[in-house]
């Protein structure tokens, strides 16, 4: 597995790199955002570990450039000392798939990298459609009313599972397992991804398709449901 570390703290970057290389990962290190962005665009990585507080370009801005400008779907794990819910929301909305707060255990970091890589590299197979929302599993493209919607890999997998089970109420636990199996990032991860989906898939359009069924779970449907 090939991993890119974008981290300006040389000690942290070296510590992560040494540990991952001991697990037989191939690791590249970028000490600033622009170098990291260039490597991410020009090389093929399984996972990018991205520090939020870079000196030249903020990690959120870098992640947005990867998703929106370069259309890069590589898994991104944000690594930062900023641990508030607002910071996490900002990170997920920029296109990150996971969020780990410093200080952290290297063993946990490696476990999250493994899960992200496995989830993203699964081979998709078909096209899903609910009302004017369509999802192409083979190309990872999502459209609603003819407008393309850019999603992070984790948000894409969440939407895909919801669309694979239309009109059915799906529990929080089932959704977490579908996206992360036994290793969900933290208790806020599902909520932030669902929030992000609503902002991108529902809010700009006339009617919602993603509904909260209070006390039970979530449902993707073109039929009316009360949030």
C-alpha positions as CSV (number, residue, x, y, z in Angstrom):
1,X,0.0,0.0,0.0
2,X,1.3,3.5,-0.9
3,X,0.7,6.3,1.6
4,X,1.4,10.0,1.4
5,X,2.0,12.0,4.6
6,X,1.5,15.8,4.3
7,X,2.8,17.1,7.6
8,X,5.1,20.0,8.4
9,X,6.2,18.7,11.8
10,X,9.2,16.6,10.8
11,X,9.2,14.5,14.0
12,X,5.6,13.5,13.6
13,X,6.0,12.8,9.9
14,X,9.1,10.6,10.6
15,X,7.4,8.8,13.4
16,X,4.4,7.9,11.2
17,X,6.6,7.0,8.3
18,X,8.9,4.7,10.3
19,X,5.9,2.9,11.8
20,X,4.1,2.4,8.5
21,X,7.2,1.3,6.7
22,X,7.6,-1.4,9.5
23,X,4.3,-2.7,8.3
24,X,5.6,-2.8,4.7
25,X,3.8,0.3,3.5
26,X,5.5,2.5,0.9
27,X,5.5,6.1,2.2
28,X,6.2,9.5,0.7
29,X,6.4,12.6,2.9
30,X,5.6,16.2,1.9
31,X,6.6,19.0,4.4
32,X,4.3,21.6,2.9
33,X,0.9,21.7,1.3
34,X,1.8,22.6,-2.3
35,X,4.4,19.8,-2.5
36,X,1.8,17.5,-1.0
37,X,-0.8,18.6,-3.5
38,X,1.5,18.1,-6.4
39,X,2.4,14.6,-5.2
40,X,-1.2,13.7,-4.6
41,X,-2.2,14.7,-8.1
42,X,0.7,13.2,-10.0
43,X,1.2,9.9,-8.1
44,X,-1.2,7.1,-7.2
45,X,-1.8,6.7,-3.4
46,X,-4.1,4.5,-1.4
47,X,-4.4,6.9,1.5
48,X,-3.3,10.5,2.2
49,X,-2.6,11.5,5.8
50,X,-3.2,15.3,5.8
51,X,-2.3,17.7,8.6
52,X,-4.9,20.5,8.9
53,X,-2.5,23.2,10.0
54,X,0.0,23.5,7.2
55,X,2.2,26.7,6.8
56,X,1.5,27.5,3.1
57,X,-2.0,26.1,2.4
58,X,-4.6,25.0,4.9
59,X,-5.4,21.3,4.9
60,X,-9.1,22.0,4.3
61,X,-8.3,24.1,1.2
62,X,-5.9,21.4,0.0
63,X,-8.5,18.7,0.4
64,X,-11.1,20.8,-1.5
65,X,-8.6,21.3,-4.3
66,X,-8.1,17.5,-4.5
67,X,-11.8,16.8,-4.7
68,X,-13.1,19.7,-6.8
69,X,-10.2,20.8,-9.1
70,X,-8.3,17.6,-9.5
71,X,-11.3,15.2,-9.1
72,X,-9.0,13.0,-6.9
73,X,-10.9,10.2,-5.1
74,X,-8.0,9.0,-2.9
75,X,-8.9,8.4,0.8
76,X,-7.9,11.3,3.0
77,X,-7.4,11.1,6.7
78,X,-7.0,14.5,8.4
79,X,-4.5,14.6,11.3
80,X,-4.9,17.7,13.5
81,X,-4.9,19.1,17.0
82,X,-8.2,20.8,16.3
83,X,-10.8,18.4,17.8
84,X,-14.1,20.4,18.0
85,X,-17.2,19.2,16.2
86,X,-17.1,22.4,14.0
87,X,-13.5,21.5,12.9
88,X,-14.6,17.9,12.1
89,X,-17.6,19.1,10.1
90,X,-15.3,21.5,8.1
91,X,-12.9,18.6,7.5
92,X,-15.6,16.2,6.3
93,X,-17.3,18.8,4.2
94,X,-14.0,19.6,2.4
95,X,-13.9,15.9,1.3
96,X,-12.0,14.1,4.1
97,X,-12.9,10.5,5.0
98,X,-11.6,10.3,8.5
99,X,-10.4,12.6,11.2
100,X,-7.8,11.8,13.9
101,X,-7.0,14.2,16.7
102,X,-3.4,14.6,18.0
103,X,-2.0,13.0,20.1
104,X,-2.8,9.6,18.7
105,X,-1.6,6.0,18.8
106,X,0.3,4.9,15.8
107,X,-1.5,1.5,16.0
108,X,-4.9,3.3,15.7
109,X,-3.7,5.4,12.8
110,X,-2.5,2.2,10.9
111,X,-5.9,0.5,11.6
112,X,-7.8,3.5,10.2
113,X,-5.5,3.6,7.1
114,X,-6.2,-0.1,6.5
115,X,-10.0,0.3,6.8
116,X,-10.0,3.3,4.5
117,X,-8.0,1.5,1.8
118,X,-10.1,-1.6,1.9
119,X,-13.4,0.3,1.7
120,X,-12.3,2.4,-1.2
121,X,-10.7,-0.3,-3.3
122,X,-13.8,-2.5,-3.4
123,X,-15.0,-3.0,-7.0
124,X,-18.4,-1.4,-7.7
125,X,-20.8,-2.9,-10.2
126,X,-23.9,-0.9,-11.2
127,X,-26.0,2.2,-11.5
128,X,-28.5,3.2,-8.8
129,X,-31.4,5.6,-9.3
130,X,-34.0,7.3,-6.9
131,X,-36.1,10.0,-8.4
132,X,-33.7,12.4,-10.1
133,X,-30.7,11.2,-8.1
134,X,-28.4,8.8,-9.8
135,X,-25.2,7.1,-8.7
136,X,-22.7,5.3,-10.9
137,X,-20.9,2.7,-8.9
138,X,-18.3,2.0,-11.6
139,X,-17.2,5.6,-12.0
140,X,-18.1,6.9,-8.5
141,X,-20.2,9.7,-10.1
142,X,-23.3,11.1,-8.5
143,X,-25.8,13.4,-10.3
144,X,-29.1,15.0,-9.2
145,X,-31.3,16.8,-11.7
146,X,-28.4,16.6,-14.2
147,X,-26.0,18.4,-11.8
148,X,-22.8,16.5,-10.8
149,X,-22.2,16.2,-7.0
150,X,-18.7,15.6,-5.7
151,X,-18.5,13.4,-2.6
152,X,-15.7,12.0,-0.5
153,X,-15.2,8.2,-0.7
154,X,-16.8,7.7,2.7
155,X,-19.8,9.9,1.9
156,X,-20.1,8.1,-1.5
157,X,-20.2,4.7,0.2
158,X,-22.8,5.9,2.7
159,X,-25.0,7.2,-0.1
160,X,-24.5,4.1,-2.2
161,X,-25.7,1.9,0.7
162,X,-28.7,4.0,1.3
163,X,-29.6,3.9,-2.4
164,X,-29.0,0.1,-2.5
165,X,-31.8,-0.1,0.2
166,X,-34.4,2.3,-1.0
167,X,-37.6,3.0,1.1
168,X,-36.2,0.9,4.0
169,X,-35.4,2.3,7.4
170,X,-31.7,1.6,8.1
171,X,-30.3,1.9,11.7
172,X,-27.3,3.9,12.6
173,X,-25.4,0.7,13.5
174,X,-26.1,-0.8,10.1
175,X,-24.9,2.3,8.3
176,X,-21.7,2.5,10.3
177,X,-20.9,-1.1,9.6
178,X,-21.7,-0.7,5.9
179,X,-19.2,2.2,5.6
180,X,-16.5,1.3,8.2
181,X,-17.3,-2.3,9.3
182,X,-15.8,-2.9,12.7
183,X,-13.8,0.4,12.9
184,X,-16.0,3.5,12.7
185,X,-13.8,6.7,13.1
186,X,-15.7,8.1,16.2
187,X,-19.2,8.8,17.5
188,X,-19.6,11.9,15.3
189,X,-18.5,10.5,12.0
190,X,-21.8,9.2,10.7
191,X,-23.7,12.3,11.8
192,X,-21.2,14.6,10.0
193,X,-21.3,12.5,6.8
194,X,-25.1,12.5,6.9
195,X,-25.1,16.3,7.4
196,X,-22.7,16.6,4.5
197,X,-24.9,14.4,2.3
198,X,-28.0,16.6,3.1
199,X,-26.1,19.8,2.2
200,X,-25.0,18.4,-1.2
201,X,-27.8,16.0,-2.3
202,X,-30.9,17.5,-0.8
203,X,-30.6,21.2,0.2
204,X,-30.0,22.7,-3.3
205,X,-33.1,20.8,-4.7
206,X,-36.8,21.0,-4.4
207,X,-37.5,18.0,-2.2
208,X,-35.5,15.9,0.2
209,X,-34.7,12.3,-0.5
210,X,-32.7,11.5,2.7
211,X,-35.0,11.3,5.7
212,X,-34.5,10.8,9.5
213,X,-37.0,8.4,11.0
214,X,-36.7,9.5,14.7
215,X,-35.9,6.7,17.1
216,X,-35.3,4.2,14.3
217,X,-32.7,5.4,11.7
218,X,-32.6,6.8,8.2
219,X,-34.3,6.2,4.9
220,X,-33.6,7.2,1.3
221,X,-36.9,7.6,-0.6
222,X,-38.7,9.8,-3.0
223,X,-41.9,9.2,-1.0
224,X,-42.8,11.7,1.7
225,X,-41.3,11.0,5.2
226,X,-41.4,13.3,8.1
227,X,-37.9,14.3,9.5
